[in-house]
Amino acid sequence: MPDFLAVCEQAAREGGAVLLNWVERFTVREKGPSDLVTEADLASQETVRKVLLSAFPNHEFMSEEEPFKPAISAIRAGSEPAVKSYRWIVDPLDGTTNYVHRVPEFAVSVALEHDGKILVGCVFNPVSGECFTAERGSGAFLNGRRLAASRTTKLVDALIAASFPARVEPGSRALTDFNRVVVACQAIRRTGSAAMNLCYVAAGRFDAYWAHDTKTWDVAAGSIMIQEAGGLITAFDSSPLRLEHPQFIAAATEELHDELRAIVGD
């Protein structure tokens, strides 16, 4: 089998280097009230794409700034890709608002999907140098050290991560769920990066995380981190996570997952 993970990590690291290079010289333009995008985002995407498709030119490519791009060879031949069941899912800058405001919680997220399953994933924070990697059946790692989710089973003892949409409306479900969870758990954190939240659950830093408003590229790499670290990630009804509609509950243990689901899953 080709060394998918090595190429995945290379792409994430090179994309991260681009982000650091741009951090002092980008200009900002808005695509939504709290949803900022920069030239750095697009530059990182192009670097990641070049690394991935140079190694695997027949694979498909999906990114936040470009939701689908057929393989280069398919465009030239005017036909379907030869290996169309392989798809790279990329967020070239997860945590854009953090990046714009110089908050060091952002990352490049890269994952490879095959027939609906994530095979490998890498989430790289270029500021901290933390590189989270996972390969199906082989475990999850942080800079080469194996990860294991916490063994927390009770919500009252748990540090929980939460996500909010770009604009939070009064009386919205996001606020209702937050208010219900914050009084039931030990504490809640919001990093501003879905990919980092998932990795932190895998690393045992957070005990659980839920989100209603994430996208495929936000969670593809992080989802395999959770699974390979011994945690659990499912849709809100406890069915398998659906990458095309990734609203989910992730938790270190089944007991904690069930208790959190009882609050936010209805």
C-alpha positions in Angstrom: 0.0 0.0 0.0 1.3 3.5 -0.8 2.5 5.5 2.3 -0.6 7.6 2.5 0.1 8.8 6.0 3.6 10.1 5.1 2.2 12.2 2.2 -0.7 13.3 4.4 1.7 14.6 7.1 3.9 16.2 4.5 1.0 18.1 3.0 -0.2 19.3 6.4 3.2 20.5 7.4 3.9 22.3 4.2 0.5 24.0 4.4 1.3 25.0 7.9 4.5 26.6 6.8 2.6 28.7 4.3 0.3 29.9 7.0 3.2 31.1 9.2 4.8 32.8 6.2 1.7 34.7 5.5 0.7 35.6 9.0 2.3 39.0 9.0 1.4 40.1 5.5 -2.1 38.9 4.6 -5.1 41.2 4.0 -8.5 40.2 5.3 -11.8 40.1 3.4 -15.1 39.0 4.9 -17.3 36.3 3.5 -19.6 36.4 6.5 -20.1 38.3 9.7 -17.8 36.2 11.8 -16.3 34.0 9.0 -13.1 35.6 7.8 -11.0 34.2 5.0 -7.5 35.2 4.0 -5.1 34.9 1.1 -3.2 32.6 3.4 -6.1 30.1 3.4 -6.0 29.8 -0.4 -2.2 29.7 -0.5 -2.1 26.9 2.0 -4.8 25.0 0.0 -2.8 25.2 -3.2 0.4 24.0 -1.4 -1.5 21.0 0.2 -3.2 20.2 -3.2 0.2 20.2 -5.0 1.7 17.8 -2.5 -1.2 15.4 -2.5 -2.0 15.3 -6.2 1.7 15.2 -7.2 1.9 11.9 -5.2 -1.5 10.6 -6.1 -2.7 12.4 -9.3 -5.8 10.1 -9.8 -7.2 10.9 -6.4 -10.1 13.3 -5.8 -9.7 16.5 -3.8 -12.2 18.3 -1.5 -11.4 21.5 0.4 -13.2 24.2 2.3 -12.4 26.8 -0.4 -13.0 24.4 -3.2 -15.6 21.7 -2.2 -14.8 19.4 -5.1 -12.1 19.1 -7.7 -11.7 16.0 -10.0 -8.3 14.5 -10.3 -5.9 16.1 -12.7 -5.6 13.0 -14.9 -9.4 12.8 -15.2 -9.6 16.3 -16.5 -6.9 15.7 -19.1 -8.4 12.4 -20.2 -12.0 13.7 -20.1 -13.0 10.7 -18.1 -13.6 9.6 -14.5 -10.6 9.2 -12.3 -8.9 5.8 -12.3 -9.1 5.7 -8.5 -12.2 7.7 -7.9 -12.9 6.1 -4.5 -9.9 7.8 -2.9 -10.7 11.4 -1.9 -8.5 13.8 0.1 -10.5 16.0 2.4 -8.7 19.2 3.4 -9.2 22.2 5.6 -6.2 24.4 4.7 -6.9 26.7 7.7 -9.2 25.5 10.5 -9.6 28.3 13.0 -9.5 31.2 10.5 -10.8 33.8 13.0 -8.1 32.7 15.5 -5.5 33.1 12.8 -6.7 36.6 11.9 -6.6 37.7 15.5 -3.2 36.0 16.2 -4.7 33.4 18.6 -2.4 30.3 18.2 -5.3 27.8 18.0 -5.5 27.0 14.3 -4.4 24.1 12.1 -4.1 22.4 8.7 -6.3 19.3 8.6 -5.8 16.6 5.9 -7.5 13.2 5.6 -7.9 10.5 3.0 -11.2 8.8 2.5 -11.7 5.5 0.7 -15.2 4.1 0.1 -16.7 6.2 2.9 -14.0 5.5 5.5 -11.2 7.7 6.6 -7.9 5.8 6.2 -5.4 8.4 7.5 -5.5 11.9 9.0 -3.2 14.6 10.1 -3.9 17.8 12.0 -0.9 20.2 12.3 -0.7 23.3 14.4 2.2 25.2 12.9 2.6 27.6 16.0 2.9 24.9 18.6 4.5 22.3 16.3 2.0 19.7 17.5 1.3 17.2 14.7 -1.5 14.8 15.3 -1.6 11.7 13.0 -3.7 8.6 12.8 -4.0 5.6 10.5 -6.9 3.2 10.5 -6.0 0.2 12.7 -2.6 1.6 13.7 -3.5 4.1 16.4 -3.3 7.9 16.9 -0.2 9.8 17.7 1.0 13.3 18.7 4.6 13.9 17.4 5.2 10.2 17.5 3.7 9.6 21.0 0.7 7.3 21.1 -2.6 8.9 22.2 -5.3 7.5 24.4 -8.6 9.2 25.2 -9.4 9.8 28.9 -11.4 7.3 30.9 -13.8 9.9 32.2 -17.3 8.4 32.5 -19.3 11.1 34.2 -20.4 14.5 32.8 -19.9 16.1 36.2 -16.2 15.3 36.0 -15.7 16.2 32.3 -14.1 19.1 30.5 -16.2 19.5 27.4 -15.6 21.3 24.1 -18.3 23.1 22.3 -18.7 24.7 18.8 -20.9 27.6 17.8 -22.0 28.7 14.3 -20.5 31.8 12.8 -23.5 33.8 14.0 -25.3 32.8 17.1 -28.9 33.9 17.3 -30.8 34.6 20.6 -32.7 31.5 21.7 -30.9 29.3 19.2 -30.2 25.6 19.8 -26.5 26.4 20.2 -27.2 28.6 23.2 -29.8 26.3 24.7 -27.5 23.3 24.5 -24.6 25.3 25.9 -26.7 26.4 28.9 -27.8 22.9 29.6 -24.3 21.4 29.4 -22.4 24.1 31.3 -24.4 23.4 34.5 -24.0 19.7 34.2 -20.3 19.3 33.5 -17.1 20.4 35.2 -16.3 23.1 32.6 -16.7 24.0 28.9 -14.0 25.2 26.5 -14.3 26.7 23.0 -11.1 26.8 21.0 -12.5 28.0 17.7 -11.1 25.0 15.8 -13.1 21.9 15.3 -10.1 19.9 14.2 -8.2 20.9 17.3 -11.1 20.1 19.6 -11.3 16.5 18.2 -7.5 16.0 18.6 -7.7 17.3 22.1 -10.4 14.7 22.9 -8.1 12.0 21.4 -5.2 13.3 23.5 -7.2 13.2 26.7 -7.1 17.0 27.2 -10.9 17.3 26.6 -13.3 14.5 27.6 -16.0 15.2 25.0 -17.1 17.5 22.3 -20.3 18.1 20.4 -21.1 20.2 17.3 -24.2 20.8 15.2 -22.6 23.2 12.6 -19.4 21.6 11.3 -18.5 20.7 7.8 -16.9 17.6 6.3 -13.4 19.2 6.1 -13.7 20.3 9.7 -13.9 16.8 11.1 -12.6 14.3 8.6 -9.0 14.1 10.1 -10.1 14.6 13.7 -12.7 11.8 13.5 -10.1 9.1 12.9 -8.0 10.5 15.8 -10.9 9.9 18.2 -11.5 6.4 16.9 -7.9 5.4 16.9 -7.4 6.8 20.4 -10.1 4.6 21.8 -12.9 7.2 21.9 -16.3 7.3 20.3 -17.8 9.6 17.7 -21.3 9.3 16.3 -24.2 11.2 14.9 -26.6 12.6 17.5 -28.9 9.6 17.2 -25.9 7.3 17.9 -25.7 6.1 14.3 -22.3 6.1 12.6 -20.8 9.6 11.8 -21.9 10.8 8.4 -19.1 12.8 6.9 -21.4 14.6 4.4 -23.5 15.8 7.4 -21.1 15.8 10.3 -23.2 16.8 13.3 -21.9 14.7 16.1 -21.1 13.8 19.7 -17.5 12.7 20.4 -16.5 11.4 23.8 -13.8 9.5 25.6 -16.1 6.7 26.8 -19.4 5.3 26.0 -20.9 6.2 29.3 -19.9 9.8 28.9 -21.2 9.8 25.3 -24.6 8.6 26.5 -24.9 11.1 29.3 -24.0 14.0 26.9 -26.3 12.7 24.3 -29.2 12.8 26.8 -28.7 16.5 27.0 -27.9 17.6 23.4 -29.1 14.7 21.3 -32.9 15.4 21.4 
